[in-house]
Amino acid sequence: MQISEDQDAKVGHKSADTSFFGYKAHLAISEDRIITAATITTSEKSDGKQLQTLIEKSVAAGLKIETIIGDTVYSEKGNIKYMFS
């Protein structure tokens, strides 16, 4: 069975038992639930690697960032160093 003709789409995994085909939208959202930045990647890319780009896009859009809230995927060493630099 052919899923898609999109040669760039990839298979990503949410867990060892579940997978999905396509892309991911990574979003930065303000306290007021306004999207301040977005990136799109293929589904196999790590979510945590998008944090710095989302922060930089949000700042460029005029947002003053005081607090960053996210799940543990964003807690990799490089992101923690970036947030406190």
mmCIF file of the N, C-alpha and C atoms, coordinates in Angstrom:
data_MODEL
# 
_entry.id   MODEL 
# 
loop_
_atom_site.group_PDB 
_atom_site.id 
_atom_site.type_symbol 
_atom_site.label_atom_id 
_atom_site.label_alt_id 
_atom_site.label_comp_id 
_atom_site.label_asym_id 
_atom_site.label_entity_id 
_atom_site.label_seq_id 
_atom_site.pdbx_PDB_ins_code 
_atom_site.Cartn_x 
_atom_site.Cartn_y 
_atom_site.Cartn_z 
_atom_site.occupancy 
_atom_site.B_iso_or_equiv 
_atom_site.pdbx_formal_charge 
_atom_site.auth_seq_id 
_atom_site.auth_comp_id 
_atom_site.auth_asym_id 
_atom_site.auth_atom_id 
_atom_site.pdbx_PDB_model_num 
ATOM 1   N N  . MET A 1 1  ? 0.838  -1.182 0.000  1.00 0.00 ? 1  MET A N  1 
ATOM 2   C CA . MET A 1 1  ? 0.000  0.000  0.000  1.00 0.00 ? 1  MET A CA 1 
ATOM 3   C C  . MET A 1 1  ? 0.881  1.244  0.000  1.00 0.00 ? 1  MET A C  1 
ATOM 4   N N  . GLN A 1 2  ? 0.622  2.169  -0.876 1.00 0.00 ? 2  GLN A N  1 
ATOM 5   C CA . GLN A 1 2  ? 1.368  3.417  -0.943 1.00 0.00 ? 2  GLN A CA 1 
ATOM 6   C C  . GLN A 1 2  ? 0.689  4.459  -0.069 1.00 0.00 ? 2  GLN A C  1 
ATOM 7   N N  . ILE A 1 3  ? 1.464  5.051  0.855  1.00 0.00 ? 3  ILE A N  1 
ATOM 8   C CA . ILE A 1 3  ? 0.909  6.044  1.771  1.00 0.00 ? 3  ILE A CA 1 
ATOM 9   C C  . ILE A 1 3  ? 0.875  7.412  1.117  1.00 0.00 ? 3  ILE A C  1 
ATOM 10  N N  . SER A 1 4  ? 1.970  7.775  0.444  1.00 0.00 ? 4  SER A N  1 
ATOM 11  C CA . SER A 1 4  ? 2.071  9.118  -0.119 1.00 0.00 ? 4  SER A CA 1 
ATOM 12  C C  . SER A 1 4  ? 3.116  9.131  -1.215 1.00 0.00 ? 4  SER A C  1 
ATOM 13  N N  . GLU A 1 5  ? 2.982  10.060 -2.125 1.00 0.00 ? 5  GLU A N  1 
ATOM 14  C CA . GLU A 1 5  ? 3.999  10.254 -3.151 1.00 0.00 ? 5  GLU A CA 1 
ATOM 15  C C  . GLU A 1 5  ? 5.023  11.297 -2.725 1.00 0.00 ? 5  GLU A C  1 
ATOM 16  N N  . ASP A 1 6  ? 4.861  11.874 -1.543 1.00 0.00 ? 6  ASP A N  1 
ATOM 17  C CA . ASP A 1 6  ? 5.762  12.901 -1.026 1.00 0.00 ? 6  ASP A CA 1 
ATOM 18  C C  . ASP A 1 6  ? 7.102  12.259 -0.657 1.00 0.00 ? 6  ASP A C  1 
ATOM 19  N N  . GLN A 1 7  ? 8.119  12.544 -1.435 1.00 0.00 ? 7  GLN A N  1 
ATOM 20  C CA . GLN A 1 7  ? 9.435  11.951 -1.218 1.00 0.00 ? 7  GLN A CA 1 
ATOM 21  C C  . GLN A 1 7  ? 10.158 12.523 -0.001 1.00 0.00 ? 7  GLN A C  1 
ATOM 22  N N  . ASP A 1 8  ? 9.730  13.693 0.488  1.00 0.00 ? 8  ASP A N  1 
ATOM 23  C CA . ASP A 1 8  ? 10.382 14.324 1.637  1.00 0.00 ? 8  ASP A CA 1 
ATOM 24  C C  . ASP A 1 8  ? 9.795  13.889 2.977  1.00 0.00 ? 8  ASP A C  1 
ATOM 25  N N  . ALA A 1 9  ? 8.568  13.407 2.998  1.00 0.00 ? 9  ALA A N  1 
ATOM 26  C CA . ALA A 1 9  ? 7.926  12.991 4.240  1.00 0.00 ? 9  ALA A CA 1 
ATOM 27  C C  . ALA A 1 9  ? 8.660  11.786 4.827  1.00 0.00 ? 9  ALA A C  1 
ATOM 28  N N  . LYS A 1 10 ? 8.688  11.713 6.145  1.00 0.00 ? 10 LYS A N  1 
ATOM 29  C CA . LYS A 1 10 ? 9.390  10.630 6.840  1.00 0.00 ? 10 LYS A CA 1 
ATOM 30  C C  . LYS A 1 10 ? 8.473  9.999  7.880  1.00 0.00 ? 10 LYS A C  1 
ATOM 31  N N  . VAL A 1 11 ? 8.898  8.841  8.389  1.00 0.00 ? 11 VAL A N  1 
ATOM 32  C CA . VAL A 1 11 ? 8.179  8.173  9.469  1.00 0.00 ? 11 VAL A CA 1 
ATOM 33  C C  . VAL A 1 11 ? 8.796  8.619  10.785 1.00 0.00 ? 11 VAL A C  1 
ATOM 34  N N  . GLY A 1 12 ? 7.957  9.091  11.687 1.00 0.00 ? 12 GLY A N  1 
ATOM 35  C CA . GLY A 1 12 ? 8.385  9.478  13.026 1.00 0.00 ? 12 GLY A CA 1 
ATOM 36  C C  . GLY A 1 12 ? 7.712  8.587  14.040 1.00 0.00 ? 12 GLY A C  1 
ATOM 37  N N  . HIS A 1 13 ? 8.194  8.623  15.289 1.00 0.00 ? 13 HIS A N  1 
ATOM 38  C CA . HIS A 1 13 ? 7.652  7.770  16.348 1.00 0.00 ? 13 HIS A CA 1 
ATOM 39  C C  . HIS A 1 13 ? 7.288  8.608  17.558 1.00 0.00 ? 13 HIS A C  1 
ATOM 40  N N  . LYS A 1 14 ? 6.085  8.407  18.082 1.00 0.00 ? 14 LYS A N  1 
ATOM 41  C CA . LYS A 1 14 ? 5.670  9.032  19.335 1.00 0.00 ? 14 LYS A CA 1 
ATOM 42  C C  . LYS A 1 14 ? 6.064  8.134  20.502 1.00 0.00 ? 14 LYS A C  1 
ATOM 43  N N  . SER A 1 15 ? 6.160  6.846  20.260 1.00 0.00 ? 15 SER A N  1 
ATOM 44  C CA . SER A 1 15 ? 6.585  5.876  21.265 1.00 0.00 ? 15 SER A CA 1 
ATOM 45  C C  . SER A 1 15 ? 7.124  4.662  20.518 1.00 0.00 ? 15 SER A C  1 
ATOM 46  N N  . ALA A 1 16 ? 7.566  3.662  21.256 1.00 0.00 ? 16 ALA A N  1 
ATOM 47  C CA . ALA A 1 16 ? 8.082  2.447  20.618 1.00 0.00 ? 16 ALA A CA 1 
ATOM 48  C C  . ALA A 1 16 ? 6.996  1.727  19.821 1.00 0.00 ? 16 ALA A C  1 
ATOM 49  N N  . ASP A 1 17 ? 5.737  1.959  20.192 1.00 0.00 ? 17 ASP A N  1 
ATOM 50  C CA . ASP A 1 17 ? 4.627  1.238  19.564 1.00 0.00 ? 17 ASP A CA 1 
ATOM 51  C C  . ASP A 1 17 ? 3.834  2.044  18.548 1.00 0.00 ? 17 ASP A C  1 
ATOM 52  N N  . THR A 1 18 ? 4.044  3.358  18.492 1.00 0.00 ? 18 THR A N  1 
ATOM 53  C CA . THR A 1 18 ? 3.244  4.173  17.586 1.00 0.00 ? 18 THR A CA 1 
ATOM 54  C C  . THR A 1 18 ? 4.132  5.009  16.674 1.00 0.00 ? 18 THR A C  1 
ATOM 55  N N  . SER A 1 19 ? 3.752  5.044  15.412 1.00 0.00 ? 19 SER A N  1 
ATOM 56  C CA . SER A 1 19 ? 4.491  5.835  14.433 1.00 0.00 ? 19 SER A CA 1 
ATOM 57  C C  . SER A 1 19 ? 3.508  6.641  13.601 1.00 0.00 ? 19 SER A C  1 
ATOM 58  N N  . PHE A 1 20 ? 4.050  7.612  12.881 1.00 0.00 ? 20 PHE A N  1 
ATOM 59  C CA . PHE A 1 20 ? 3.217  8.407  11.979 1.00 0.00 ? 20 PHE A CA 1 
ATOM 60  C C  . PHE A 1 20 ? 4.081  8.850  10.811 1.00 0.00 ? 20 PHE A C  1 
ATOM 61  N N  . PHE A 1 21 ? 3.452  9.183  9.710  1.00 0.00 ? 21 PHE A N  1 
ATOM 62  C CA . PHE A 1 21 ? 4.145  9.540  8.474  1.00 0.00 ? 21 PHE A CA 1 
ATOM 63  C C  . PHE A 1 21 ? 3.838  10.986 8.137  1.00 0.00 ? 21 PHE A C  1 
ATOM 64  N N  . GLY A 1 22 ? 4.872  11.748 7.834  1.00 0.00 ? 22 GLY A N  1 
ATOM 65  C CA . GLY A 1 22 ? 4.625  13.108 7.383  1.00 0.00 ? 22 GLY A CA 1 
ATOM 66  C C  . GLY A 1 22 ? 5.567  14.126 7.972  1.00 0.00 ? 22 GLY A C  1 
ATOM 67  N N  . TYR A 1 23 ? 4.989  15.132 8.591  1.00 0.00 ? 23 TYR A N  1 
ATOM 68  C CA . TYR A 1 23 ? 5.720  16.291 9.088  1.00 0.00 ? 23 TYR A CA 1 
ATOM 69  C C  . TYR A 1 23 ? 5.254  16.652 10.497 1.00 0.00 ? 23 TYR A C  1 
ATOM 70  N N  . LYS A 1 24 ? 6.030  17.523 11.149 1.00 0.00 ? 24 LYS A N  1 
ATOM 71  C CA . LYS A 1 24 ? 5.648  18.053 12.460 1.00 0.00 ? 24 LYS A CA 1 
ATOM 72  C C  . LYS A 1 24 ? 5.631  19.571 12.389 1.00 0.00 ? 24 LYS A C  1 
ATOM 73  N N  . ALA A 1 25 ? 4.673  20.156 13.064 1.00 0.00 ? 25 ALA A N  1 
ATOM 74  C CA . ALA A 1 25 ? 4.633  21.607 13.258 1.00 0.00 ? 25 ALA A CA 1 
ATOM 75  C C  . ALA A 1 25 ? 5.083  21.876 14.691 1.00 0.00 ? 25 ALA A C  1 
ATOM 76  N N  . HIS A 1 26 ? 6.116  22.676 14.860 1.00 0.00 ? 26 HIS A N  1 
ATOM 77  C CA . HIS A 1 26 ? 6.638  23.050 16.170 1.00 0.00 ? 26 HIS A CA 1 
ATOM 78  C C  . HIS A 1 26 ? 6.201  24.495 16.420 1.00 0.00 ? 26 HIS A C  1 
ATOM 79  N N  . LEU A 1 27 ? 5.544  24.736 17.545 1.00 0.00 ? 27 LEU A N  1 
ATOM 80  C CA . LEU A 1 27 ? 4.956  26.047 17.808 1.00 0.00 ? 27 LEU A CA 1 
ATOM 81  C C  . LEU A 1 27 ? 5.458  26.649 19.108 1.00 0.00 ? 27 LEU A C  1 
ATOM 82  N N  . ALA A 1 28 ? 5.632  27.966 19.109 1.00 0.00 ? 28 ALA A N  1 
ATOM 83  C CA . ALA A 1 28 ? 5.825  28.741 20.330 1.00 0.00 ? 28 ALA A CA 1 
ATOM 84  C C  . ALA A 1 28 ? 4.533  29.522 20.525 1.00 0.00 ? 28 ALA A C  1 
ATOM 85  N N  . ILE A 1 29 ? 4.014  29.488 21.739 1.00 0.00 ? 29 ILE A N  1 
ATOM 86  C CA . ILE A 1 29 ? 2.719  30.092 22.015 1.00 0.00 ? 29 ILE A CA 1 
ATOM 87  C C  . ILE A 1 29 ? 2.831  30.978 23.249 1.00 0.00 ? 29 ILE A C  1 
ATOM 88  N N  . SER A 1 30 ? 2.251  32.165 23.167 1.00 0.00 ? 30 SER A N  1 
ATOM 89  C CA . SER A 1 30 ? 2.259  33.092 24.305 1.00 0.00 ? 30 SER A CA 1 
ATOM 90  C C  . SER A 1 30 ? 1.265  32.630 25.373 1.00 0.00 ? 30 SER A C  1 
ATOM 91  N N  . GLU A 1 31 ? 1.319  33.286 26.542 1.00 0.00 ? 31 GLU A N  1 
ATOM 92  C CA . GLU A 1 31 ? 0.363  32.988 27.610 1.00 0.00 ? 31 GLU A CA 1 
ATOM 93  C C  . GLU A 1 31 ? -1.075 33.198 27.151 1.00 0.00 ? 31 GLU A C  1 
ATOM 94  N N  . ASP A 1 32 ? -1.268 34.093 26.193 1.00 0.00 ? 32 ASP A N  1 
ATOM 95  C CA . ASP A 1 32 ? -2.600 34.381 25.667 1.00 0.00 ? 32 ASP A CA 1 
ATOM 96  C C  . ASP A 1 32 ? -3.012 33.418 24.558 1.00 0.00 ? 32 ASP A C  1 
ATOM 97  N N  . ARG A 1 33 ? -2.189 32.356 24.354 1.00 0.00 ? 33 ARG A N  1 
ATOM 98  C CA . ARG A 1 33 ? -2.449 31.314 23.354 1.00 0.00 ? 33 ARG A CA 1 
ATOM 99  C C  . ARG A 1 33 ? -2.323 31.818 21.920 1.00 0.00 ? 33 ARG A C  1 
ATOM 100 N N  . ILE A 1 34 ? -1.477 32.826 21.726 1.00 0.00 ? 34 ILE A N  1 
ATOM 101 C CA . ILE A 1 34 ? -1.189 33.342 20.389 1.00 0.00 ? 34 ILE A CA 1 
ATOM 102 C C  . ILE A 1 34 ? 0.091  32.678 19.898 1.00 0.00 ? 34 ILE A C  1 
ATOM 103 N N  . ILE A 1 35 ? 0.063  32.145 18.690 1.00 0.00 ? 35 ILE A N  1 
ATOM 104 C CA . ILE A 1 35 ? 1.258  31.533 18.111 1.00 0.00 ? 35 ILE A CA 1 
ATOM 105 C C  . ILE A 1 35 ? 2.246  32.644 17.782 1.00 0.00 ? 35 ILE A C  1 
ATOM 106 N N  . THR A 1 36 ? 3.440  32.564 18.369 1.00 0.00 ? 36 THR A N  1 
ATOM 107 C CA . THR A 1 36 ? 4.461  33.597 18.161 1.00 0.00 ? 36 THR A CA 1 
ATOM 108 C C  . THR A 1 36 ? 5.565  33.145 17.215 1.00 0.00 ? 36 THR A C  1 
ATOM 109 N N  . ALA A 1 37 ? 5.662  31.835 16.973 1.00 0.00 ? 37 ALA A N  1 
ATOM 110 C CA . ALA A 1 37 ? 6.661  31.310 16.043 1.00 0.00 ? 37 ALA A CA 1 
ATOM 111 C C  . ALA A 1 37 ? 6.270  29.886 15.657 1.00 0.00 ? 37 ALA A C  1 
ATOM 112 N N  . ALA A 1 38 ? 6.728  29.460 14.486 1.00 0.00 ? 38 ALA A N  1 
ATOM 113 C CA . ALA A 1 38 ? 6.467  28.098 14.028 1.00 0.00 ? 38 ALA A CA 1 
ATOM 114 C C  . ALA A 1 38 ? 7.603  27.629 13.142 1.00 0.00 ? 38 ALA A C  1 
ATOM 115 N N  . THR A 1 39 ? 7.895  26.344 13.221 1.00 0.00 ? 39 THR A N  1 
ATOM 116 C CA . THR A 1 39 ? 8.794  25.693 12.271 1.00 0.00 ? 39 THR A CA 1 
ATOM 117 C C  . THR A 1 39 ? 8.136  24.380 11.858 1.00 0.00 ? 39 THR A C  1 
ATOM 118 N N  . ILE A 1 40 ? 8.452  23.930 10.680 1.00 0.00 ? 40 ILE A N  1 
ATOM 119 C CA . ILE A 1 40 ? 7.943  22.660 10.165 1.00 0.00 ? 40 ILE A CA 1 
ATOM 120 C C  . ILE A 1 40 ? 9.146  21.779 9.862  1.00 0.00 ? 40 ILE A C  1 
ATOM 121 N N  . THR A 1 41 ? 9.102  20.521 10.336 1.00 0.00 ? 41 THR A N  1 
ATOM 122 C CA . THR A 1 41 ? 10.174 19.572 10.047 1.00 0.00 ? 41 THR A CA 1 
ATOM 123 C C  . THR A 1 41 ? 9.554  18.246 9.601  1.00 0.00 ? 41 THR A C  1 
ATOM 124 N N  . THR A 1 42 ? 10.375 17.395 9.042  1.00 0.00 ? 42 THR A N  1 
ATOM 125 C CA . THR A 1 42 ? 9.917  16.036 8.776  1.00 0.00 ? 42 THR A CA 1 
ATOM 126 C C  . THR A 1 42 ? 9.751  15.334 10.123 1.00 0.00 ? 42 THR A C  1 
ATOM 127 N N  . SER A 1 43 ? 8.943  14.295 10.145 1.00 0.00 ? 43 SER A N  1 
ATOM 128 C CA . SER A 1 43 ? 8.498  13.704 11.405 1.00 0.00 ? 43 SER A CA 1 
ATOM 129 C C  . SER A 1 43 ? 9.589  13.024 12.221 1.00 0.00 ? 43 SER A C  1 
ATOM 130 N N  . GLU A 1 44 ? 10.730 12.703 11.618 1.00 0.00 ? 44 GLU A N  1 
ATOM 131 C CA . GLU A 1 44 ? 11.768 12.008 12.389 1.00 0.00 ? 44 GLU A CA 1 
ATOM 132 C C  . GLU A 1 44 ? 12.679 12.967 13.158 1.00 0.00 ? 44 GLU A C  1 
ATOM 133 N N  . LYS A 1 45 ? 12.539 14.269 12.935 1.00 0.00 ? 45 LYS A N  1 
ATOM 134 C CA . LYS A 1 45 ? 13.395 15.260 13.602 1.00 0.00 ? 45 LYS A CA 1 
ATOM 135 C C  . LYS A 1 45 ? 13.029 15.408 15.073 1.00 0.00 ? 45 LYS A C  1 
ATOM 136 N N  . SER A 1 46 ? 14.034 15.692 15.891 1.00 0.00 ? 46 SER A N  1 
ATOM 137 C CA . SER A 1 46 ? 13.832 15.877 17.323 1.00 0.00 ? 46 SER A CA 1 
ATOM 138 C C  . SER A 1 46 ? 13.129 17.196 17.613 1.00 0.00 ? 46 SER A C  1 
ATOM 139 N N  . ASP A 1 47 ? 12.115 17.167 18.465 1.00 0.00 ? 47 ASP A N  1 
ATOM 140 C CA . ASP A 1 47 ? 11.411 18.385 18.853 1.00 0.00 ? 47 ASP A CA 1 
ATOM 141 C C  . ASP A 1 47 ? 12.339 19.354 19.581 1.00 0.00 ? 47 ASP A C  1 
ATOM 142 N N  . GLY A 1 48 ? 13.165 18.819 20.465 1.00 0.00 ? 48 GLY A N  1 
ATOM 143 C CA . GLY A 1 48 ? 14.033 19.660 21.283 1.00 0.00 ? 48 GLY A CA 1 
ATOM 144 C C  . GLY A 1 48 ? 14.975 20.538 20.485 1.00 0.00 ? 48 GLY A C  1 
ATOM 145 N N  . LYS A 1 49 ? 15.352 20.099 19.310 1.00 0.00 ? 49 LYS A N  1 
ATOM 146 C CA . LYS A 1 49 ? 16.278 20.875 18.471 1.00 0.00 ? 49 LYS A CA 1 
ATOM 147 C C  . LYS A 1 49 ? 15.631 22.133 17.905 1.00 0.00 ? 49 LYS A C  1 
ATOM 148 N N  . GLN A 1 50 ? 14.328 22.285 18.049 1.00 0.00 ? 50 GLN A N  1 
ATOM 149 C CA . GLN A 1 50 ? 13.624 23.445 17.495 1.00 0.00 ? 50 GLN A CA 1 
ATOM 150 C C  . GLN A 1 50 ? 13.492 24.598 18.487 1.00 0.00 ? 50 GLN A C  1 
ATOM 151 N N  . LEU A 1 51 ? 13.820 24.375 19.752 1.00 0.00 ? 51 LEU A N  1 
ATOM 152 C CA . LEU A 1 51 ? 13.578 25.383 20.784 1.00 0.00 ? 51 LEU A CA 1 
ATOM 153 C C  . LEU A 1 51 ? 14.267 26.712 20.500 1.00 0.00 ? 51 LEU A C  1 
ATOM 154 N N  . GLN A 1 52 ? 15.548 26.686 20.207 1.00 0.00 ? 52 GLN A N  1 
ATOM 155 C CA . GLN A 1 52 ? 16.284 27.937 19.986 1.00 0.00 ? 52 GLN A CA 1 
ATOM 156 C C  . GLN A 1 52 ? 15.690 28.736 18.831 1.00 0.00 ? 52 GLN A C  1 
ATOM 157 N N  . THR A 1 53 ? 15.356 28.088 17.747 1.00 0.00 ? 53 THR A N  1 
ATOM 158 C CA . THR A 1 53 ? 14.756 28.770 16.599 1.00 0.00 ? 53 THR A CA 1 
ATOM 159 C C  . THR A 1 53 ? 13.413 29.384 16.969 1.00 0.00 ? 53 THR A C  1 
ATOM 160 N N  . LEU A 1 54 ? 12.596 28.651 17.724 1.00 0.00 ? 54 LEU A N  1 
ATOM 161 C CA . LEU A 1 54 ? 11.293 29.176 18.128 1.00 0.00 ? 54 LEU A CA 1 
ATOM 162 C C  . LEU A 1 54 ? 11.439 30.393 19.032 1.00 0.00 ? 54 LEU A C  1 
ATOM 163 N N  . ILE A 1 55 ? 12.403 30.350 19.942 1.00 0.00 ? 55 ILE A N  1 
ATOM 164 C CA . ILE A 1 55 ? 12.646 31.499 20.820 1.00 0.00 ? 55 ILE A CA 1 
ATOM 165 C C  . ILE A 1 55 ? 13.110 32.694 20.000 1.00 0.00 ? 55 ILE A C  1 
ATOM 166 N N  . GLU A 1 56 ? 14.069 32.481 19.117 1.00 0.00 ? 56 GLU A N  1 
ATOM 167 C CA . GLU A 1 56 ? 14.603 33.583 18.309 1.00 0.00 ? 56 GLU A CA 1 
ATOM 168 C C  . GLU A 1 56 ? 13.530 34.196 17.409 1.00 0.00 ? 56 GLU A C  1 
ATOM 169 N N  . LYS A 1 57 ? 12.676 33.379 16.826 1.00 0.00 ? 57 LYS A N  1 
ATOM 170 C CA . LYS A 1 57 ? 11.586 33.898 15.990 1.00 0.00 ? 57 LYS A CA 1 
ATOM 171 C C  . LYS A 1 57 ? 10.591 34.691 16.830 1.00 0.00 ? 57 LYS A C  1 
ATOM 172 N N  . SER A 1 58 ? 10.307 34.226 18.033 1.00 0.00 ? 58 SER A N  1 
ATOM 173 C CA . SER A 1 58 ? 9.370  34.925 18.916 1.00 0.00 ? 58 SER A CA 1 
ATOM 174 C C  . SER A 1 58 ? 9.926  36.280 19.337 1.00 0.00 ? 58 SER A C  1 
ATOM 175 N N  . VAL A 1 59 ? 11.201 36.325 19.690 1.00 0.00 ? 59 VAL A N  1 
ATOM 176 C CA . VAL A 1 59 ? 11.844 37.590 20.066 1.00 0.00 ? 59 VAL A CA 1 
ATOM 177 C C  . VAL A 1 59 ? 11.850 38.547 18.879 1.00 0.00 ? 59 VAL A C  1 
ATOM 178 N N  . ALA A 1 60 ? 12.168 38.041 17.696 1.00 0.00 ? 60 ALA A N  1 
ATOM 179 C CA . ALA A 1 60 ? 12.175 38.881 16.493 1.00 0.00 ? 60 ALA A CA 1 
ATOM 180 C C  . ALA A 1 60 ? 10.790 39.443 16.182 1.00 0.00 ? 60 ALA A C  1 
ATOM 181 N N  . ALA A 1 61 ? 9.754  38.716 16.606 1.00 0.00 ? 61 ALA A N  1 
ATOM 182 C CA . ALA A 1 61 ? 8.378  39.183 16.394 1.00 0.00 ? 61 ALA A CA 1 
ATOM 183 C C  . ALA A 1 61 ? 7.938  40.176 17.470 1.00 0.00 ? 61 ALA A C  1 
ATOM 184 N N  . GLY A 1 62 ? 8.839  40.455 18.432 1.00 0.00 ? 62 GLY A N  1 
ATOM 185 C CA . GLY A 1 62 ? 8.539  41.460 19.446 1.00 0.00 ? 62 GLY A CA 1 
ATOM 186 C C  . GLY A 1 62 ? 8.118  40.920 20.799 1.00 0.00 ? 62 GLY A C  1 
ATOM 187 N N  . LEU A 1 63 ? 8.146  39.613 20.985 1.00 0.00 ? 63 LEU A N  1 
ATOM 188 C CA . LEU A 1 63 ? 7.741  39.031 22.258 1.00 0.00 ? 63 LEU A CA 1 
ATOM 189 C C  . LEU A 1 63 ? 8.873  39.134 23.277 1.00 0.00 ? 63 LEU A C  1 
ATOM 190 N N  . LYS A 1 64 ? 8.559  39.567 24.478 1.00 0.00 ? 64 LYS A N  1 
ATOM 191 C CA . LYS A 1 64 ? 9.512  39.564 25.584 1.00 0.00 ? 64 LYS A CA 1 
ATOM 192 C C  . LYS A 1 64 ? 9.309  38.248 26.333 1.00 0.00 ? 64 LYS A C  1 
ATOM 193 N N  . ILE A 1 65 ? 10.328 37.405 26.343 1.00 0.00 ? 65 ILE A N  1 
ATOM 194 C CA . ILE A 1 65 ? 10.206 36.080 26.959 1.00 0.00 ? 65 ILE A CA 1 
ATOM 195 C C  . ILE A 1 65 ? 10.754 36.122 28.374 1.00 0.00 ? 65 ILE A C  1 
ATOM 196 N N  . GLU A 1 66 ? 9.893  35.766 29.325 1.00 0.00 ? 66 GLU A N  1 
ATOM 197 C CA . GLU A 1 66 ? 10.291 35.701 30.725 1.00 0.00 ? 66 GLU A CA 1 
ATOM 198 C C  . GLU A 1 66 ? 10.340 34.265 31.228 1.00 0.00 ? 66 GLU A C  1 
ATOM 199 N N  . THR A 1 67 ? 9.496  33.405 30.662 1.00 0.00 ? 67 THR A N  1 
ATOM 200 C CA . THR A 1 67 ? 9.394  32.018 31.109 1.00 0.00 ? 67 THR A CA 1 
ATOM 201 C C  . THR A 1 67 ? 9.223  31.109 29.904 1.00 0.00 ? 67 THR A C  1 
ATOM 202 N N  . ILE A 1 68 ? 9.872  29.954 29.958 1.00 0.00 ? 68 ILE A N  1 
ATOM 203 C CA . ILE A 1 68 ? 9.715  28.945 28.913 1.00 0.00 ? 68 ILE A CA 1 
ATOM 204 C C  . ILE A 1 68 ? 9.143  27.697 29.570 1.00 0.00 ? 68 ILE A C  1 
ATOM 205 N N  . ILE A 1 69 ? 8.033  27.207 29.044 1.00 0.00 ? 69 ILE A N  1 
ATOM 206 C CA . ILE A 1 69 ? 7.392  26.004 29.565 1.00 0.00 ? 69 ILE A CA 1 
ATOM 207 C C  . ILE A 1 69 ? 7.290  24.997 28.421 1.00 0.00 ? 69 ILE A C  1 
ATOM 208 N N  . GLY A 1 70 ? 7.722  23.777 28.675 1.00 0.00 ? 70 GLY A N  1 
ATOM 209 C CA . GLY A 1 70 ? 7.626  22.726 27.673 1.00 0.00 ? 70 GLY A CA 1 
ATOM 210 C C  . GLY A 1 70 ? 7.802  21.379 28.324 1.00 0.00 ? 70 GLY A C  1 
ATOM 211 N N  . ASP A 1 71 ? 7.596  20.321 27.566 1.00 0.00 ? 71 ASP A N  1 
ATOM 212 C CA . ASP A 1 71 ? 7.798  19.002 28.148 1.00 0.00 ? 71 ASP A CA 1 
ATOM 213 C C  . ASP A 1 71 ? 9.286  18.652 28.181 1.00 0.00 ? 71 ASP A C  1 
ATOM 214 N N  . THR A 1 72 ? 9.599  17.494 28.699 1.00 0.00 ? 72 THR A N  1 
ATOM 215 C CA . THR A 1 72 ? 10.995 17.126 28.944 1.00 0.00 ? 72 THR A CA 1 
ATOM 216 C C  . THR A 1 72 ? 11.841 17.000 27.678 1.00 0.00 ? 72 THR A C  1 
ATOM 217 N N  . VAL A 1 73 ? 11.222 16.872 26.531 1.00 0.00 ? 73 VAL A N  1 
ATOM 218 C CA . VAL A 1 73 ? 11.998 16.770 25.295 1.00 0.00 ? 73 VAL A CA 1 
ATOM 219 C C  . VAL A 1 73 ? 12.833 18.034 25.058 1.00 0.00 ? 73 VAL A C  1 
ATOM 220 N N  . TYR A 1 74 ? 12.425 19.152 25.654 1.00 0.00 ? 74 TYR A N  1 
ATOM 221 C CA . TYR A 1 74 ? 13.141 20.411 25.497 1.00 0.00 ? 74 TYR A CA 1 
ATOM 222 C C  . TYR A 1 74 ? 14.226 20.614 26.549 1.00 0.00 ? 74 TYR A C  1 
ATOM 223 N N  . SER A 1 75 ? 14.420 19.665 27.449 1.00 0.00 ? 75 SER A N  1 
ATOM 224 C CA . SER A 1 75 ? 15.357 19.843 28.554 1.00 0.00 ? 75 SER A CA 1 
ATOM 225 C C  . SER A 1 75 ? 16.756 19.327 28.260 1.00 0.00 ? 75 SER A C  1 
ATOM 226 N N  . GLU A 1 76 ? 17.090 19.127 26.999 1.00 0.00 ? 76 GLU A N  1 
ATOM 227 C CA . GLU A 1 76 ? 18.446 18.671 26.676 1.00 0.00 ? 76 GLU A CA 1 
ATOM 228 C C  . GLU A 1 76 ? 19.464 19.743 27.068 1.00 0.00 ? 76 GLU A C  1 
ATOM 229 N N  . LYS A 1 77 ? 20.677 19.305 27.324 1.00 0.00 ? 77 LYS A N  1 
ATOM 230 C CA . LYS A 1 77 ? 21.732 20.157 27.876 1.00 0.00 ? 77 LYS A CA 1 
ATOM 231 C C  . LYS A 1 77 ? 21.931 21.458 27.070 1.00 0.00 ? 77 LYS A C  1 
ATOM 232 N N  . GLY A 1 78 ? 21.965 21.369 25.769 1.00 0.00 ? 78 GLY A N  1 
ATOM 233 C CA . GLY A 1 78 ? 22.177 22.553 24.925 1.00 0.00 ? 78 GLY A CA 1 
ATOM 234 C C  . GLY A 1 78 ? 21.068 23.583 25.092 1.00 0.00 ? 78 GLY A C  1 
ATOM 235 N N  . ASN A 1 79 ? 19.817 23.135 25.251 1.00 0.00 ? 79 ASN A N  1 
ATOM 236 C CA . ASN A 1 79 ? 18.705 24.059 25.448 1.00 0.00 ? 79 ASN A CA 1 
ATOM 237 C C  . ASN A 1 79 ? 18.778 24.739 26.810 1.00 0.00 ? 79 ASN A C  1 
ATOM 238 N N  . ILE A 1 80 ? 19.156 23.999 27.820 1.00 0.00 ? 80 ILE A N  1 
ATOM 239 C CA . ILE A 1 80 ? 19.271 24.586 29.161 1.00 0.00 ? 80 ILE A CA 1 
ATOM 240 C C  . ILE A 1 80 ? 20.364 25.644 29.173 1.00 0.00 ? 80 ILE A C  1 
ATOM 241 N N  . LYS A 1 81 ? 21.499 25.349 28.555 1.00 0.00 ? 81 LYS A N  1 
ATOM 242 C CA . LYS A 1 81 ? 22.583 26.337 28.466 1.00 0.00 ? 81 LYS A CA 1 
ATOM 243 C C  . LYS A 1 81 ? 22.116 27.580 27.711 1.00 0.00 ? 81 LYS A C  1 
ATOM 244 N N  . TYR A 1 82 ? 21.393 27.383 26.606 1.00 0.00 ? 82 TYR A N  1 
ATOM 245 C CA . TYR A 1 82 ? 20.899 28.497 25.798 1.00 0.00 ? 82 TYR A CA 1 
ATOM 246 C C  . TYR A 1 82 ? 19.934 29.369 26.603 1.00 0.00 ? 82 TYR A C  1 
ATOM 247 N N  . MET A 1 83 ? 19.040 28.758 27.347 1.00 0.00 ? 83 MET A N  1 
ATOM 248 C CA . MET A 1 83 ? 18.035 29.509 28.095 1.00 0.00 ? 83 MET A CA 1 
ATOM 249 C C  . MET A 1 83 ? 18.658 30.365 29.197 1.00 0.00 ? 83 MET A C  1 
ATOM 250 N N  . PHE A 1 84 ? 19.778 29.926 29.738 1.00 0.00 ? 84 PHE A N  1 
ATOM 251 C CA . PHE A 1 84 ? 20.401 30.664 30.831 1.00 0.00 ? 84 PHE A CA 1 
ATOM 252 C C  . PHE A 1 84 ? 21.594 31.501 30.395 1.00 0.00 ? 84 PHE A C  1 
ATOM 253 N N  . SER A 1 85 ? 21.783 31.636 29.082 1.00 0.00 ? 85 SER A N  1 
ATOM 254 C CA . SER A 1 85 ? 22.907 32.457 28.591 1.00 0.00 ? 85 SER A CA 1 
ATOM 255 C C  . SER A 1 85 ? 22.494 33.882 28.337 1.00 0.00 ? 85 SER A C  1 
# 
